[in-house]
Amino acid sequence: MVVKLIVKKNTYFDSVSLMALSTKVNEMPGVEQAFVAMATDMNKGVLDNVGLLLPEVKSANSGDLFIVVKAESDEMCEHTLAEVEVLLKGGDKAAVGLGGSQEPKYTTLKSALKQQPDANLAIISVPGEFAKREAMTALNNDLHVLMFSDNVSVEDEVALKTLAHEKGLLMMGPDCGTAIINQVGLCFANKVRAGNIGIVGASGTGSQEVAARIHDFGGGITQLLGTGGRDLSEAVGGIMMLDGLRALEADPSTEVVLIVSKPAAKSVEVKVLEQVKRMSKPVVVCLLGGEEAPVRDAGAHFAKTTKEAALQAVLLAGVNEDSINKRALNLPLIEEIKAKLTPEQKYIRGLFCGGTLCEEAMMLARACYADVYSNIAKQPEHRLADINVSQAHTFIDFGDDDFTNGRPHPMIDPSSRIERLLQEAEDPEVGVIVMDFVIGYGSHEDPVGVTLPAIIEAKEKAAARGQHLEILGYVLGTDLDTPDMNEQVEKLAQAGVTISSSSQNTGLLARGFVSKGE
């Protein structure tokens, strides 16, 4: 193998675009590994871990762009580097955010503001060390902010959100992956119909899930406001969640409000519910793993799961219940799959792109089984000792920092999850492997298609030892999304994958498939 590189001094591209580009380059024929990224310390560390930290990259500054290609030959390296140069210059519309657009490009936020004085929102997607500076510039120019960047300190997050609050602006993030503002999807988002339900979410795929279920049940949304994953922590105090609730309360188009989040710090949950109690509009609260009594005491509607939250919201919004296909759990299917598994096949292995989808499936499994482990478990005794080795019932969030430091998010590049799928298929105690496939804006152009060969290989591995390996798939999206959701589902079904219709049903089916009469 041959390794070649280019370092482009003082050349900046945002992380979302570079993640998409890296994924595209790694799919080129003859390329074993390719990295296109800013020369930050974190990205240098990733190269060092795989033996590709060359001296030219090591000495580069964080404002420099590097392209490293490991391929079969000199010619292949040179060809790939040339292709990357074309993509960086906008020569391929498929390179997300990098080309094919006739819109003007600006080198700084200030120059963009000068040319677009009516803009009122900025998306910040730069290395974490620069994110605060750019967000401060945006806020001081009276722009709302969505910060996709992570690796921002809690202190900086609090400072930014406090400033935004004082100025009457929204500071979504850091590490905010999803929003829909006036029917425009930002970062990762699904296309949903307009309606009268507003969402504030402290979880990206949790927000996508409730929005997709609302659409499926016949409702629609006004706004989907993300907060960033740490907003409901003790340190941050729910600043953006509270501001988001106030914004939806003031929005005349919003008639119903839905809150969705992973578990919140208790003191912050109290503050949020106090705000809910003061609101004039009905509010549905889905804090996964939360308690019902405090929500009811605040005059709100409690939902244990995302599907339940979406259903309550559409009913409150005026959708006729008789018109809703609630997609009830297929109980005969559970018995059918149970009969196919051997007695030793007693464990679930959940391989998720979406953190909240992982959290919800894990929560439902814990209701039946004590030996449930994860890389995102809050309780130390339920955290995996080694994230690369499963224990009993294991649920992996491949979007967690453990797996994404210096790598694209699995919704963009699913390669790390594909490797784990084949690893799990070797375990004769595994009865079901659960996988989510998130489609829509920002996600991989064909998440099912790129995974199908590994799914087929995994099932063949089990069959070779005389077992049926159940693979349960859930496609998170809507009938308005690209790629076509029905085509994604059909590809899975043709490969022998069992299809679930929601995050909630995914968790219920998985735990049912491996039940042994407990």
FIMAR-190094 format. One record per residue (C-alpha): residue number from 1; y, z, x negated. Coordinates in Angstrom, 3 decimals. Layout:
// FIMAR-190094
NUM:Y:Z:X
...
***
This chain:
// FIMAR-190094
1:0.000:0.000:0.000
2:3.581:-0.724:-1.085
3:6.648:1.408:-0.358
4:10.183:0.024:-0.292
5:13.471:1.411:0.942
6:17.125:0.756:1.615
7:19.857:3.409:1.670
8:22.977:2.339:3.548
9:25.889:4.516:2.467
10:28.215:5.953:5.117
11:26.392:4.195:7.934
12:25.827:6.123:11.138
13:23.627:5.494:14.176
14:22.826:8.089:16.816
15:19.427:9.775:16.848
16:18.312:8.353:20.211
17:18.791:4.790:18.978
18:17.109:5.472:15.641
19:14.095:7.137:17.272
20:13.597:4.077:19.474
21:14.035:1.760:16.496
22:11.554:3.704:14.338
23:8.964:3.449:17.092
24:9.491:-0.301:17.333
25:9.206:-0.795:13.563
26:6.005:1.269:13.340
27:4.400:-1.101:15.833
28:5.015:-4.148:13.599
29:1.902:-5.801:12.101
30:0.958:-4.608:8.628
31:3.208:-1.535:8.710
32:1.448:1.759:7.995
33:4.536:3.991:8.199
34:8.233:3.395:8.685
35:11.187:5.735:8.975
36:14.715:4.761:10.008
37:16.907:7.850:10.102
38:19.966:9.636:8.829
39:19.512:11.365:5.473
40:19.719:14.914:6.808
41:17.840:17.757:5.161
42:15.389:17.865:8.069
43:14.586:14.144:7.800
44:14.220:14.422:4.031
45:11.744:17.229:4.642
46:9.687:14.970:6.893
47:9.538:12.310:4.180
48:8.602:14.935:1.615
49:5.703:16.111:3.785
50:4.200:12.610:3.838
51:4.909:11.838:0.182
52:7.702:9.321:0.822
53:10.764:11.263:-0.372
54:11.913:8.792:-3.017
55:14.752:9.729:-5.416
56:17.233:7.385:-3.717
57:16.730:9.183:-0.394
58:16.687:12.627:-1.996
59:20.148:12.059:-3.452
60:21.580:10.485:-0.283
61:24.163:12.294:1.836
62:23.709:13.261:5.477
63:26.097:10.478:6.478
64:23.864:7.845:4.886
65:21.168:5.868:6.691
66:17.775:5.292:5.081
67:15.036:2.771:5.868
68:11.647:3.505:4.296
69:8.705:1.174:4.872
70:5.102:1.566:3.712
71:3.175:-1.656:4.282
72:0.307:-3.786:3.045
73:2.272:-5.900:0.572
74:5.639:-6.558:-1.044
75:6.148:-9.450:1.315
76:5.387:-7.330:4.381
77:7.805:-4.611:3.220
78:10.560:-7.134:2.579
79:9.938:-8.823:5.934
80:10.039:-5.469:7.766
81:13.227:-4.359:6.015
82:14.844:-7.649:6.973
83:13.740:-7.175:10.593
84:15.260:-3.688:10.649
85:18.546:-5.093:9.342
86:18.547:-7.604:12.208
87:17.862:-4.863:14.748
88:20.616:-2.661:13.331
89:23.051:-5.532:13.726
90:22.135:-5.964:17.376
91:19.688:-8.835:17.116
92:17.087:-7.567:19.611
93:17.811:-6.296:23.093
94:14.596:-4.289:23.045
95:15.963:-1.961:20.391
96:17.345:0.722:22.672
97:21.062:1.235:22.202
98:21.196:-1.006:19.140
99:21.563:-4.541:20.349
100:21.881:-7.102:23.080
101:24.977:-5.494:24.555
102:28.278:-7.273:24.883
103:30.079:-3.962:25.218
104:32.464:-3.075:22.389
105:31.245:-0.621:19.757
106:33.390:2.119:18.222
107:32.946:3.969:14.951
108:34.554:7.231:16.098
109:35.075:9.155:19.294
110:38.830:8.946:18.826
111:38.804:5.153:18.570
112:36.655:4.961:21.697
113:39.109:7.153:23.570
114:42.002:4.990:22.453
115:40.316:1.882:23.878
116:38.757:3.610:26.904
117:41.423:6.058:28.083
118:39.828:6.434:31.533
119:36.528:7.740:30.128
120:35.690:11.251:31.314
121:32.294:11.971:29.699
122:30.940:11.784:26.157
123:27.281:11.767:25.114
124:26.814:13.477:21.758
125:23.709:12.396:19.832
126:24.367:13.140:16.167
127:22.613:15.417:13.658
128:23.005:19.048:14.707
129:25.286:19.933:11.798
130:27.927:17.508:13.117
131:27.379:17.986:16.843
132:29.789:20.880:17.358
133:32.641:19.007:15.689
134:32.167:15.932:17.888
135:31.759:18.007:21.042
136:34.931:19.963:20.250
137:36.815:16.677:19.895
138:35.494:15.518:23.258
139:36.300:18.774:25.057
140:39.779:18.949:23.551
141:40.348:15.461:24.925
142:39.306:16.662:28.388
143:35.906:14.965:28.415
144:32.782:16.411:29.962
145:29.974:16.502:27.377
146:26.262:15.819:27.442
147:24.812:16.876:24.087
148:21.420:15.370:23.341
149:21.572:16.770:19.789
150:19.489:19.810:18.939
151:19.453:22.103:15.902
152:22.789:23.543:17.024
153:23.234:27.289:16.560
154:23.377:29.616:19.544
155:26.822:30.771:18.376
156:28.110:27.190:18.438
157:26.532:26.602:21.848
158:28.288:29.651:23.295
159:31.612:28.613:21.732
160:31.371:25.093:23.178
161:30.335:26.246:26.630
162:33.041:28.899:26.704
163:35.688:26.311:25.819
164:34.349:23.899:28.443
165:34.389:26.637:31.071
166:37.988:27.541:30.245
167:39.015:23.893:30.538
168:37.103:23.278:33.777
169:34.670:20.896:32.064
170:30.887:20.641:31.968
171:29.090:21.216:28.658
172:25.522:19.992:29.204
173:23.384:20.957:26.212
174:22.724:21.165:23.333
175:19.225:19.713:23.600
176:19.982:18.345:27.062
177:17.622:15.452:27.706
178:18.308:14.529:31.318
179:21.224:13.987:33.682
180:22.180:11.641:36.501
181:25.926:11.409:37.062
182:27.139:9.297:39.976
183:23.761:7.492:40.015
184:23.894:6.667:36.302
185:20.931:8.017:34.345
186:21.713:9.554:30.957
187:19.189:10.036:28.114
188:15.796:10.347:29.893
189:16.124:9.717:33.633
190:14.488:8.083:36.631
191:16.090:5.813:39.176
192:16.356:7.621:42.497
193:18.150:6.894:45.736
194:21.516:8.436:46.482
195:21.518:11.317:48.953
196:22.923:14.768:49.606
197:20.924:17.009:47.239
198:22.439:18.236:43.970
199:20.278:19.510:41.103
200:21.074:21.846:38.232
201:18.245:21.976:35.727
202:17.616:23.951:32.554
203:14.579:21.772:31.893
204:14.571:18.018:31.319
205:11.244:16.897:32.761
206:11.458:19.644:35.382
207:14.665:18.014:36.602
208:13.066:14.578:36.465
209:10.074:15.871:38.416
210:12.058:17.391:41.296
211:14.310:14.313:41.462
212:11.282:12.000:41.621
213:9.581:14.151:44.259
214:12.787:14.255:46.348
215:12.859:10.455:46.196
216:9.153:10.237:47.087
217:9.678:12.528:50.085
218:12.487:10.325:51.427
219:15.504:12.237:50.154
220:18.138:11.426:47.568
221:20.483:13.125:45.128
222:24.189:13.336:44.456
223:24.190:14.646:40.885
224:21.643:15.972:38.413
225:23.308:18.280:35.907
226:21.391:19.398:32.834
227:22.201:22.625:31.042
228:20.119:22.557:27.872
229:16.990:24.621:27.371
230:18.651:27.792:26.030
231:21.284:28.138:28.726
232:19.395:30.796:30.696
233:18.666:32.857:27.582
234:20.199:36.295:27.069
235:22.365:34.973:24.228
236:23.953:32.083:26.155
237:24.120:33.830:29.511
238:23.780:30.850:31.852
239:27.325:29.560:31.303
240:26.499:25.938:32.179
241:24.145:26.855:35.022
242:26.927:28.863:36.666
243:29.500:26.110:36.093
244:27.045:23.524:37.430
245:26.487:25.539:40.598
246:30.251:25.852:41.116
247:30.648:22.098:40.621
248:28.017:21.303:43.248
249:29.506:23.859:45.624
250:32.832:22.025:45.325
251:31.298:18.555:45.680
252:31.750:17.326:49.270
253:28.781:14.929:48.978
254:26.351:17.707:48.054
255:24.922:19.534:51.067
256:21.857:21.145:49.451
257:21.521:22.566:45.929
258:18.304:22.861:43.897
259:17.872:24.933:40.728
260:14.931:24.235:38.425
261:14.093:25.952:35.162
262:11.441:27.513:33.038
263:11.532:31.346:33.181
264:15.023:32.797:32.700
265:16.093:36.015:30.990
266:16.196:38.697:33.687
267:19.850:39.594:33.145
268:20.817:35.914:33.405
269:18.669:35.418:36.504
270:20.642:38.237:38.123
271:23.962:36.493:37.329
272:22.708:33.166:38.634
273:21.456:34.697:41.877
274:24.778:36.493:42.341
275:26.482:33.098:42.169
276:23.910:31.654:44.579
277:24.628:34.462:47.027
278:28.311:33.477:47.098
279:27.599:29.815:47.846
280:28.114:28.328:51.292
281:25.399:25.694:50.884
282:21.634:26.253:51.094
283:20.083:26.684:47.652
284:16.447:26.204:46.626
285:15.473:28.163:43.505
286:12.499:27.177:41.350
287:12.284:29.375:38.258
288:8.689:28.764:37.190
289:6.877:32.080:37.077
290:9.786:33.865:38.770
291:9.604:36.412:41.569
292:10.294:35.654:45.218
293:12.033:38.868:46.337
294:15.257:38.529:44.269
295:15.684:34.929:45.432
296:15.239:35.887:49.056
297:17.656:38.796:48.614
298:20.262:36.297:47.406
299:19.859:34.336:50.636
300:18.213:31.409:48.856
301:14.937:29.551:49.378
302:12.194:30.446:46.898
303:9.877:27.775:45.506
304:6.939:28.617:43.272
305:6.401:25.027:42.107
306:8.455:21.879:41.573
307:6.772:20.042:44.441
308:7.448:22.923:46.800
309:11.092:22.984:45.657
310:11.566:19.273:46.332
311:9.905:19.522:49.751
312:12.101:22.434:50.812
313:15.207:20.617:49.589
314:14.542:17.421:51.557
315:13.789:19.376:54.733
316:17.045:21.308:54.334
317:18.785:17.982:53.703
318:17.672:16.663:57.094
319:14.658:14.470:56.295
320:12.267:14.369:59.253
321:9.136:16.287:58.272
322:6.904:13.925:60.235
323:8.039:11.049:58.001
324:7.021:12.777:54.766
325:3.779:12.035:52.967
326:3.230:15.451:51.383
327:0.384:14.140:49.215
328:-1.988:17.003:49.949
329:-4.436:18.150:47.296
330:-7.686:16.148:47.355
331:-10.239:18.965:47.685
332:-13.334:16.696:47.974
333:-12.283:15.086:44.676
334:-12.465:18.473:42.959
335:-16.066:18.931:44.065
336:-16.926:15.381:43.024
337:-15.620:15.879:39.476
338:-17.159:19.340:39.118
339:-20.563:17.799:39.799
340:-20.102:15.335:36.914
341:-19.435:18.024:34.277
342:-22.116:19.927:32.370
343:-22.132:23.753:32.416
344:-20.661:23.918:28.909
345:-17.684:21.718:29.882
346:-15.466:24.577:30.979
347:-12.089:24.017:29.324
348:-8.861:22.174:30.106
349:-6.894:20.495:27.342
350:-3.373:19.561:28.499
351:-1.537:17.064:26.288
352:2.000:16.803:27.643
353:5.184:14.922:26.800
354:7.164:17.019:29.288
355:7.739:20.706:28.539
356:8.171:21.787:32.145
357:5.162:19.742:33.248
358:3.186:21.597:30.579
359:4.629:24.940:31.695
360:3.787:24.323:35.362
361:0.197:23.238:34.684
362:-0.262:26.235:32.385
363:1.162:28.613:35.015
364:-1.291:27.324:37.623
365:-4.217:27.586:35.182
366:-3.310:31.197:34.356
367:-3.666:32.081:38.035
368:-7.414:31.461:37.584
369:-8.163:31.925:33.877
370:-7.153:34.541:31.329
371:-7.909:32.522:28.183
372:-4.982:30.081:28.377
373:-3.115:29.208:25.163
374:-0.157:27.049:24.226
375:2.390:26.263:21.541
376:5.126:27.203:24.049
377:3.609:30.411:25.490
378:6.155:33.228:25.741
379:3.602:35.995:25.183
380:2.488:36.212:21.522
381:-1.121:36.846:22.510
382:-1.201:33.486:24.318
383:0.379:31.435:21.529
384:-1.916:29.186:19.527
385:-2.729:30.527:16.079
386:-2.618:26.933:14.824
387:-0.882:24.300:16.961
388:-3.282:21.682:15.600
389:-6.400:23.534:16.759
390:-7.104:24.225:20.442
391:-8.475:27.465:21.850
392:-10.254:27.712:25.213
393:-7.801:26.312:27.824
394:-5.021:24.786:25.703
395:-1.753:23.243:26.876
396:0.363:21.420:24.294
397:4.009:20.416:24.708
398:4.385:17.555:22.232
399:8.130:17.536:22.893
400:8.539:20.970:21.324
401:10.289:21.298:17.955
402:6.901:21.969:16.310
403:6.023:18.319:16.882
404:9.417:16.549:16.948
405:11.145:17.731:13.776
406:12.014:14.431:12.143
407:9.880:12.463:14.622
408:10.741:10.678:17.853
409:10.127:12.499:21.116
410:6.648:11.676:22.529
411:8.263:9.992:25.526
412:9.528:7.429:22.998
413:6.659:7.479:20.501
414:3.337:8.888:21.809
415:1.390:8.431:18.546
416:0.950:12.145:17.748
417:-0.448:12.774:21.228
418:-2.842:9.844:20.925
419:-4.273:11.350:17.731
420:-4.785:14.685:19.495
421:-6.496:12.999:22.459
422:-9.204:11.612:20.182
423:-9.556:15.001:18.489
424:-10.045:16.811:21.809
425:-12.625:14.246:22.918
426:-14.907:15.477:20.117
427:-15.218:18.949:21.697
428:-18.304:19.191:23.981
429:-16.773:22.193:25.783
430:-13.848:20.143:27.124
431:-14.218:19.138:30.764
432:-10.805:17.618:31.497
433:-7.966:16.250:29.390
434:-4.638:16.169:31.217
435:-1.905:13.704:30.283
436:1.527:12.950:31.710
437:3.197:9.546:31.423
438:6.964:9.673:31.899
439:8.594:6.344:32.726
440:12.177:5.337:33.351
441:15.386:5.123:31.366
442:14.988:6.171:27.728
443:11.182:6.382:27.755
444:8.592:4.133:26.103
445:8.472:0.681:27.689
446:4.715:0.978:28.443
447:3.474:4.554:27.896
448:0.166:3.911:29.647
449:-0.547:0.632:27.883
450:-0.052:2.084:24.410
451:-2.426:4.971:25.218
452:-5.212:3.065:26.991
453:-7.289:2.147:23.904
454:-7.473:5.816:22.924
455:-8.370:6.843:26.490
456:-11.239:4.367:26.533
457:-12.402:5.518:23.086
458:-12.244:9.182:24.146
459:-14.427:8.570:27.202
460:-16.874:6.578:25.079
461:-17.162:9.467:22.599
462:-18.196:11.806:25.405
463:-20.576:9.279:26.955
464:-22.307:8.841:23.595
465:-23.345:12.499:23.670
466:-24.367:12.312:27.320
467:-21.234:13.824:28.910
468:-18.626:12.694:31.394
469:-15.121:13.413:30.085
470:-12.629:13.642:32.917
471:-9.140:12.389:32.091
472:-6.465:13.316:34.607
473:-3.251:11.306:34.467
474:0.115:11.803:36.126
475:2.846:9.143:36.040
476:6.263:10.736:36.501
477:8.557:8.111:37.960
478:9.671:6.327:41.112
479:9.108:2.946:42.722
480:12.553:1.911:41.454
481:11.778:2.555:37.791
482:11.017:0.218:34.920
483:8.211:-0.170:33.940
484:6.710:-0.545:37.397
485:5.127:2.760:38.399
486:2.371:1.175:40.480
487:1.356:-1.048:37.556
488:1.173:1.997:35.259
489:-1.001:3.842:37.790
490:-3.276:0.832:38.257
491:-3.838:0.507:34.495
492:-4.975:4.123:34.357
493:-7.218:3.780:37.384
494:-8.926:0.699:35.943
495:-9.713:2.713:32.787
496:-11.452:5.388:34.879
497:-8.581:7.876:34.819
498:-8.143:10.122:37.851
499:-4.576:9.922:39.191
500:-2.476:12.868:40.343
501:0.581:12.492:42.564
502:2.767:15.342:41.264
503:3.088:17.943:38.551
504:1.893:20.660:40.925
505:-1.183:18.716:41.995
506:-1.951:17.962:38.348
507:-2.229:21.648:37.558
508:-4.249:22.438:40.672
509:-6.690:19.576:40.105
510:-7.221:20.415:36.423
511:-8.062:24.048:37.063
512:-10.334:23.079:39.941
513:-12.290:20.487:37.965
514:-13.533:23.052:35.408
515:-14.115:25.954:37.783
516:-17.667:27.290:37.600
517:-17.670:29.486:40.689
518:-15.430:32.195:39.216
***
